[in-house]
Amino acid sequence: MTSTATHVGSSFVPRVTSMVGAEELKLMNRFPHRERPSMREATAVTREEVLERLARPPLRAVEPSAQANRMFGARLLLDWLMTFPGETWQQRWQESPAHGQHIASQGWRDAFAAWARPEGRVSRRETLLVGVLAPLCADAVRPDPEFLIGSRSRHLRPALETTRDPEGFARLRASLPTNISAANISSGLKTIAEIMACRGGAIEDIVVGDLLLWQSKNPRNSNGRIQLAYTWLRDLGLFPADAPHTLFRISNRTGQLTPADLVDRYELQCRPIRDLLVAYLSHRSVGLDFTTLQALTISPALRFWDDLERHHPGIDSLRLPAEVITAWKVRLATKTVRKRLPDGSFREFT
């Protein structure tokens, strides 16, 4: 949330809490994302079982050199994770420098390289990143969303699609509209693969909150891949009937605010006065459109009571002394303009 400043006499800057994104917050409370399970069974797989996934299709590379590179990277990564405390791969992952970083972050790769050099096992960047596929596809590690969101890996989506839920992806692909470009299809499916890698389960286990979580982690999602993924899963019938129709610009929308939401933008300190204003606006809201109600809130909440609280801290009654009323009227009738002077400084003019 952010605050905006308005000059109304005596350099008065009222508190105004932005409600941008309020709809997203409400939806996240209404549709919570899945919590990451303990993963005792999934992460109890042995090193050999994880590597075995790479030794057979569909993860096995066609080219022998590519397969050798993939196996080498996976062995290195698992050996590195073994140096951290924990009984499962997930516990070791969360103790490692990779936890909480992005897959392309230099930080955890530098930490890995510092371990590998004394061992004489230096690996190229591509080898290490390909090696991450093994524990992800084996469901041995479920990283935080920040690790995968925005990844440019060309291997991640097809690897997870073919190993984690091939039937679910096939059903989803069959339901997609025919007028969608191949690039958008790949982009949307990649988001779904990322969610499965971080939250587990199959496509049918994804909930509304999972998509809301991904959107909140990536609010500048310019290509709309999260919105695409959400629409496809909703059209597939996986979400409840009261789920939002779209997530388009969800991080910017305020939604239909209530009188209480409108009053609370101004962070009024006196609760009884705040409740009185909410009751008044709730009564007046009957038959009013939202724009009119929003404008009606400004005078009593912002220009009146918020102004009084700023200039008279601790005020808690509408029984105002004459001098307080007079001073408030003067401030209301005075406009202060802030201008830049030739020397670069600012000065306020009344």
ABEGO torsion letter per residue (X at the ends): XBBBBBBBEGGBBBBBBBABGAAAAAAAAABBBBBBBAGAAAAABBAAAAAAAAABOAABBABAAAAAAAAAAAAAAAAAAAABBEABAAAAAAABAABGBBAABAAAAAAAAAAAAAAGBBBBAAAAAAAAAAAAAAGABBBBAAAABGBABAAAAAAAAAAABAAAAAAAAAABBAABBAAAAAAAAAAAAAAAAAAEEBAAABBAAAAAAAAAABAABAAGAAAAAAAAAAAAGABBAABBABABGAAABAEBBBAAAAAAAAGBABAAAAAAAAAAAAAAABGBBAAAAAAAAAAAAAAAAAAAAAABBGBABABBBAAAAAAAAAAAABBBBBBBBAAGBBBBBX
